[in-house]
Amino acid sequence: MAAGHVFVLIVRNAYPINLLRAVQNTPEVCSIFCATANPVEVVIAKTDQGHGVLGVIDGSPPKGVEGSRETAERKEFLRKIGYKR
């Protein structure tokens, strides 16, 4: 990326959302652009002072509208991984 003051945390065999609170609670962290298992693209700007991250493009466009069955499955999954109670 060649952008200063940026760190990227890549994790295997874990859900990124489970680590999010610990990263947010780190005083040196100012912004979190995404916590995902999806493919991402980083948007970087270049000025005379250097490079900086403008944002992150996460995932792909929606494939449809979630119905009541899908909502229940999603909530059950989030409870299973400890994100939702």
DSSP file (Angstrom, degrees, kcal/mol; ACC not computed):
  #  RESIDUE AA STRUCTURE BP1 BP2  ACC     N-H-->O    O-->H-N    N-H-->O    O-->H-N    TCO  KAPPA ALPHA  PHI   PSI    X-CA   Y-CA   Z-CA
    1    1 A M              0   0    0      0, 0.0     3,-0.1     0, 0.0    51,-0.1   0.000 360.0 360.0 360.0 -33.5    0.0    0.0    0.0
    2    2 A A        +     0   0    0      1,-0.2     2,-0.5     4,-0.1    49,-0.4   0.807 360.0 137.2  58.7  31.1    2.9    2.3    0.7
    3    3 A A    >   -     0   0    0     47,-0.1     3,-0.5     3,-0.1    -1,-0.2  -0.943  50.4-130.2-109.9 123.0    0.6    4.3    3.1
    4    4 A G  T 3  S+     0   0    0     47,-0.6     3,-0.1    -2,-0.5    46,-0.0  -0.231  83.6  24.1 -69.6 158.5    2.1    5.4    6.4
    5    5 A H  T 3  S+     0   0    0      1,-0.2     2,-0.4    47,-0.1    -1,-0.2   0.833  94.3 121.8  57.3  37.7    0.5    4.9    9.7
    6    6 A V    <   -     0   0    0     -3,-0.5     2,-0.4     2,-0.0    -1,-0.2  -0.990  38.5-174.7-127.7 135.7   -1.5    2.0    8.5
    7    7 A F        -     0   0    0     -2,-0.4     2,-0.5    -3,-0.1    -3,-0.0  -0.995   9.7-154.7-130.1 145.5   -1.6   -1.6    9.7
    8    8 A V        -     0   0    0     -2,-0.4     2,-0.6     2,-0.0    -2,-0.0  -0.955   4.1-156.1-117.5 130.7   -3.4   -4.5    8.3
    9    9 A L        -     0   0    0     -2,-0.5     2,-0.5     2,-0.0    -2,-0.0  -0.937   9.8-171.5-109.7 116.2   -4.4   -7.5   10.4
   10   10 A I        -     0   0    0     -2,-0.6     2,-0.4     2,-0.0    -2,-0.0  -0.939   7.4-174.7-111.3 126.1   -4.9  -10.7    8.5
   11   11 A V        -     0   0    0     -2,-0.5     2,-0.3     3,-0.1     3,-0.2  -0.947   9.9-156.5-125.7 138.7   -6.3  -13.6   10.4
   12   12 A R  S    S+     0   0    0     -2,-0.4     3,-0.1     1,-0.2    -2,-0.0  -0.857  73.5  10.4-111.8 150.7   -6.9  -17.2    9.4
   13   13 A N  S    S+     0   0    0     -2,-0.3     2,-0.3     1,-0.2    -1,-0.2   0.840 108.5  90.0  55.4  39.4   -9.4  -19.7   10.9
   14   14 A A  S    S-     0   0    0     -3,-0.2    -1,-0.2     5,-0.0    -3,-0.1  -0.974  80.9-107.0-153.3 161.9  -11.2  -17.0   12.9
   15   15 A Y    >>  -     0   0    0     -2,-0.3     3,-1.6     1,-0.1     4,-0.6  -0.853  23.2-143.6 -94.5 122.8  -14.1  -14.6   12.5
   16   16 A P  H >> S+     0   0    0      0, 0.0     3,-1.3     0, 0.0     4,-0.8   0.827  97.8  63.8 -54.9 -33.6  -12.9  -11.0   12.1
   17   17 A I  H 3> S+     0   0    0      1,-0.3     4,-0.5     2,-0.2     3,-0.4   0.799  94.1  61.3 -64.4 -27.8  -15.9   -9.7   14.0
   18   18 A N  H <4 S+     0   0    0     -3,-1.6    -1,-0.3     1,-0.2     4,-0.3   0.739 109.0  42.2 -70.3 -21.7  -14.7  -11.6   17.2
   19   19 A L  H <X S+     0   0    0     -3,-1.3     4,-1.9    -4,-0.6    -1,-0.2   0.550  90.8  90.3 -97.2 -10.3  -11.4   -9.6   17.1
   20   20 A L  H  X S+     0   0    0     -4,-0.8     4,-2.7    -3,-0.4     5,-0.2   0.885  83.4  50.8 -59.2 -45.7  -13.0   -6.2   16.4
   21   21 A R  H  X S+     0   0    0     -4,-0.5     4,-2.0     1,-0.2    -1,-0.2   0.900 109.2  51.3 -62.4 -41.0  -13.6   -5.1   19.9
   22   22 A A  H  4 S+     0   0    0     -4,-0.3     4,-0.2     2,-0.2    -1,-0.2   0.901 112.9  45.8 -62.8 -40.3  -10.0   -5.8   21.0
   23   23 A V  H >< S+     0   0    0     -4,-1.9     3,-1.4     1,-0.2     6,-0.2   0.917 111.5  51.9 -68.7 -42.8   -8.7   -3.8   18.0
   24   24 A Q  H 3< S+     0   0    0     -4,-2.7    -2,-0.2     1,-0.3    -1,-0.2   0.845 105.9  56.0 -60.7 -34.3  -11.1   -0.9   18.7
   25   25 A N  T 3< S+     0   0    0     -4,-2.0    -1,-0.3    -5,-0.2    -2,-0.2   0.487  80.5 104.8 -80.4  -2.4  -10.0   -0.8   22.3
   26   26 A T  S X  S-     0   0    0     -3,-1.4     3,-2.0    -4,-0.2    -3,-0.0  -0.713  70.4-142.2 -79.3 119.7   -6.4   -0.3   21.4
   27   27 A P  T 3  S+     0   0    0      0, 0.0    -1,-0.1     0, 0.0    -4,-0.0   0.779  96.5  58.8 -57.1 -29.8   -5.6    3.4   22.0
   28   28 A E  T 3  S+     0   0    0      2,-0.0     2,-0.6    -3,-0.0    -3,-0.0   0.639  84.4  95.3 -75.9 -12.5   -3.4    3.8   18.9
   29   29 A V    <   +     0   0    0     -3,-2.0     3,-0.1    -6,-0.2     0, 0.0  -0.698  42.3 168.8 -84.7 120.7   -6.2    2.7   16.6
   30   30 A C        +     0   0    0     -2,-0.6     2,-0.3     1,-0.3    -1,-0.2   0.835  64.3  11.8 -96.0 -43.1   -8.0    5.8   15.1
   31   31 A S        -     0   0    0      0, 0.0     2,-0.5     0, 0.0    -1,-0.3  -0.987  53.4-155.8-140.4 145.9  -10.2    4.2   12.4
   32   32 A I        -     0   0    0     -2,-0.3     3,-0.1     1,-0.1    -8,-0.0  -0.992   6.6-171.8-119.7 123.3  -11.2    0.7   11.3
   33   33 A F        -     0   0    0     -2,-0.5     2,-0.3     1,-0.3    23,-0.2   0.839  64.5 -19.4 -86.5 -34.3  -12.1    0.5    7.6
   34   34 A C        -     0   0    0     21,-0.1     2,-0.3     2,-0.0    -1,-0.3  -0.972  37.1-158.1-166.7 156.8  -13.5   -3.1    7.6
   35   35 A A        +     0   0    0     -2,-0.3     2,-0.3    -3,-0.1   -18,-0.1  -0.876  49.8 132.0-135.8 102.2  -13.6   -6.4    9.4
   36   36 A T        -     0   0    0     -2,-0.3     4,-0.1     2,-0.1    -2,-0.0  -0.954  61.4-142.1-151.4 160.3  -14.6   -9.0    6.9
   37   37 A A  S    S+     0   0    0     -2,-0.3     3,-0.1     2,-0.1    -1,-0.1   0.317  78.3 101.6-103.3   2.5  -13.9  -12.3    5.3
   38   38 A N  S    S-     0   0    0      1,-0.1    -2,-0.1    22,-0.0     2,-0.1  -0.422  87.6 -91.9 -82.1 158.6  -14.8  -10.9    1.9
   39   39 A P        -     0   0    0      0, 0.0    20,-2.4     0, 0.0     2,-0.3  -0.475  51.9-165.0 -63.5 142.9  -12.4   -9.9   -0.8
   40   40 A V  E     -A   58   0A   0     18,-0.2     2,-0.4    -2,-0.1    18,-0.2  -0.914  19.6-151.1-131.4 158.2  -11.5   -6.2   -0.4
   41   41 A E  E     -A   57   0A   0     16,-2.1    16,-3.3    -2,-0.3     2,-0.5  -0.995  17.4-140.4-125.3 136.8   -9.9   -3.4   -2.4
   42   42 A V  E     -A   56   0A   0     -2,-0.4     2,-0.6    14,-0.2    14,-0.2  -0.851   8.9-145.8 -99.7 128.6   -8.1   -0.5   -0.7
   43   43 A V  E     -A   55   0A   0     12,-2.9    11,-3.1    -2,-0.5    12,-1.3  -0.848  23.2-174.1 -95.7 118.4   -8.6    3.0   -2.2
   44   44 A I  E     -A   53   0A   0     -2,-0.6     2,-0.3     9,-0.2     9,-0.2  -0.915  12.2-156.1-119.1 138.1   -5.4    5.0   -1.8
   45   45 A A  E     -A   52   0A   0      7,-2.9     7,-2.1    -2,-0.4     2,-0.5  -0.852   7.6-149.7-109.3 149.6   -4.8    8.7   -2.6
   46   46 A K  E     +A   51   0A   0     -2,-0.3     5,-0.2     5,-0.2     2,-0.2  -0.979  23.1 161.5-121.4 128.2   -1.3   10.2   -3.3
   47   47 A T  E >   -A   50   0A   0      3,-3.2     3,-0.8    -2,-0.5    -2,-0.0  -0.698  58.1 -86.8-127.5-176.5   -0.4   13.7   -2.5
   48   48 A D  T 3  S+     0   0    0      1,-0.2     3,-0.1    -2,-0.2    -2,-0.0   0.773 128.0  54.5 -63.8 -25.1    2.9   15.6   -2.1
   49   49 A Q  T 3  S-     0   0    0      1,-0.3     2,-0.3     0, 0.0    -1,-0.2   0.653 121.0 -96.5 -83.5 -16.1    2.9   14.5    1.5
   50   50 A G  E <   -A   47   0A   0     -3,-0.8    -3,-3.2   -47,-0.0     2,-0.3  -0.972  55.0 -35.4 139.5-154.4    2.6   10.8    0.7
   51   51 A H  E     +A   46   0A   0    -49,-0.4   -47,-0.6    -2,-0.3     2,-0.3  -0.788  47.4 180.0-110.2 151.0   -0.1    8.2    0.4
   52   52 A G  E     -A   45   0A   0     -7,-2.1    -7,-2.9    -2,-0.3     2,-0.5  -0.995  31.1-111.0-149.5 151.3   -3.2    7.7    2.5
   53   53 A V  E     -A   44   0A   0     -2,-0.3    -9,-0.2    -9,-0.2     3,-0.1  -0.713  25.3-179.4 -84.2 123.8   -6.1    5.3    2.7
   54   54 A L  E     -     0   0A   0    -11,-3.1     2,-0.3    -2,-0.5   -10,-0.2   0.778  61.0 -53.9 -88.5 -32.7   -9.4    6.9    1.6
   55   55 A G  E     -A   43   0A   0    -12,-1.3   -12,-2.9     2,-0.0     2,-0.4  -0.986  48.8 -97.4 174.7-177.1  -11.5    3.8    2.2
   56   56 A V  E     -A   42   0A   0     -2,-0.3     2,-0.7   -14,-0.2   -14,-0.2  -0.993  17.6-143.4-131.7 134.3  -12.1    0.1    1.5
   57   57 A I  E     -A   41   0A   0    -16,-3.3   -16,-2.1    -2,-0.4     2,-0.5  -0.890  27.9-163.1 -97.1 118.8  -14.4   -1.5   -1.0
   58   58 A D  E     -A   40   0A   0     -2,-0.7   -18,-0.2   -18,-0.2     2,-0.0  -0.898  38.5 -37.7-114.4 121.7  -15.8   -4.6    0.7
   59   59 A G  S    S-     0   0    0    -20,-2.4   -18,-0.0    -2,-0.5   -23,-0.0  -0.295  79.1 -64.9  77.2-151.6  -17.4   -7.6   -1.0
   60   60 A S        -     0   0    0      1,-0.1     3,-0.1    -2,-0.0    -2,-0.0  -0.824  59.6 -68.3-135.8 170.7  -19.8   -7.5   -3.9
   61   61 A P        -     0   0    0      0, 0.0    -1,-0.1     0, 0.0    -2,-0.0  -0.212  67.0 -84.5 -60.1 154.7  -23.3   -6.1   -4.7
   62   62 A P        -     0   0    0      0, 0.0     3,-0.1     0, 0.0    -3,-0.0  -0.251  28.6-150.1 -59.6 147.3  -26.2   -7.8   -2.9
   63   63 A K        -     0   0    0      1,-0.2     2,-0.3    -3,-0.1     0, 0.0   0.452  66.7 -41.3 -98.6  -2.6  -27.5  -10.9   -4.6
   64   64 A G  S    S-     0   0    0      2,-0.0     2,-0.4     0, 0.0    -1,-0.2  -0.979  73.9 -58.8 166.2-173.5  -31.1  -10.5   -3.3
   65   65 A V        -     0   0    0     -2,-0.3     2,-0.3    -3,-0.1     0, 0.0  -0.828  50.0-118.5-101.2 135.9  -33.4   -9.5   -0.5
   66   66 A E        -     0   0    0     -2,-0.4     2,-0.1     4,-0.1    -1,-0.0  -0.570  29.3-155.8 -75.9 129.1  -33.2  -11.4    2.8
   67   67 A G     >  -     0   0    0     -2,-0.3     4,-2.3     1,-0.0     5,-0.2  -0.340  35.9 -90.7 -93.8-179.1  -36.4  -13.2    3.7
   68   68 A S  H  > S+     0   0    0      1,-0.2     4,-2.1     2,-0.2     5,-0.1   0.862 126.3  51.6 -64.4 -36.4  -37.6  -14.2    7.2
   69   69 A R  H  > S+     0   0    0      2,-0.2     4,-2.2     1,-0.2    -1,-0.2   0.930 111.9  46.2 -65.5 -44.6  -36.0  -17.7    6.9
   70   70 A E  H  > S+     0   0    0      2,-0.2     4,-2.6     1,-0.2    -2,-0.2   0.866 110.2  54.5 -65.7 -36.6  -32.6  -16.1    5.9
   71   71 A T  H  X S+     0   0    0     -4,-2.3     4,-2.5     2,-0.2    -1,-0.2   0.932 109.2  47.4 -61.5 -46.0  -32.9  -13.6    8.7
   72   72 A A  H  X S+     0   0    0     -4,-2.1     4,-2.3     1,-0.2    -2,-0.2   0.903 112.5  49.4 -63.2 -41.7  -33.4  -16.3   11.3
   73   73 A E  H  X S+     0   0    0     -4,-2.2     4,-2.3     2,-0.2    -2,-0.2   0.908 111.5  49.3 -63.6 -41.8  -30.4  -18.3    9.9
   74   74 A R  H  X S+     0   0    0     -4,-2.6     4,-2.4     2,-0.2    -2,-0.2   0.929 112.1  47.4 -63.6 -45.8  -28.2  -15.2   10.0
   75   75 A K  H  X S+     0   0    0     -4,-2.5     4,-2.1     1,-0.2    -1,-0.2   0.894 111.4  51.0 -64.3 -39.4  -29.2  -14.4   13.6
   76   76 A E  H  X S+     0   0    0     -4,-2.3     4,-2.3     2,-0.2    -1,-0.2   0.911 110.3  49.7 -63.4 -42.0  -28.6  -18.0   14.7
   77   77 A F  H  X S+     0   0    0     -4,-2.3     4,-1.9     2,-0.2    -2,-0.2   0.922 109.8  50.7 -61.9 -44.4  -25.1  -17.9   13.0
   78   78 A L  H  <>S+     0   0    0     -4,-2.4     5,-2.5     1,-0.2     6,-1.3   0.869 111.2  48.4 -64.1 -36.1  -24.2  -14.6   14.8
   79   79 A R  H ><5S+     0   0    0     -4,-2.1     3,-1.1     4,-0.2    -1,-0.2   0.900 107.8  56.2 -66.4 -40.1  -25.3  -16.1   18.1
   80   80 A K  H 3<5S+     0   0    0     -4,-2.3    -2,-0.2     1,-0.3    -1,-0.2   0.874 110.1  43.7 -60.4 -39.4  -23.2  -19.3   17.4
   81   81 A I  T 3<5S-     0   0    0     -4,-1.9    -1,-0.3    -5,-0.1    -2,-0.2   0.427 119.1-109.9 -89.9   2.8  -20.0  -17.2   16.8
   82   82 A G  T < 5S+     0   0    0     -3,-1.1    -3,-0.2    -4,-0.3    -2,-0.1   0.632  88.3 112.1  86.7  13.0  -20.7  -15.1   19.9
   83   83 A Y  S   <S+     0   0    0     -5,-2.5     2,-0.4    -6,-0.2    -4,-0.2   0.811  77.5  34.8 -89.1 -32.0  -21.6  -11.8   18.1
   84   84 A K              0   0    0     -6,-1.3    -2,-0.2    -9,-0.2    -1,-0.2  -0.963 360.0 360.0-127.0 140.1  -25.3  -11.6   19.0
   85   85 A R              0   0    0     -2,-0.4    -1,-0.1    -3,-0.1    -6,-0.0   0.420 360.0 360.0-103.2 360.0  -27.0  -12.7   22.2
